[in-house]
């Protein structure tokens, strides 16, 4: 999530990172990436109602902070 949001890493870059960090199979990596991106973008409306939390890294997913994404976003 960090590399996608902070650095703009696409699915290929994240797959490469997963493969080298966790030695996962290509099929498992593809499954996890599709699941993650599907859930992350389809569940944005739930984050809009969350209270503020601590900002630990250089980014925050709080809708009251710097991260702005429409709650009805659809990923292609």
Secondary structure, 3 states (H helix, E strand, C coil): CHHHHHHCCCHHHHHHHHHHHHCCCHHHHHHHHHHHHHHHHHCHHHHCCCCCCCCCCCCCCCCCCCCCCCCCCCCC
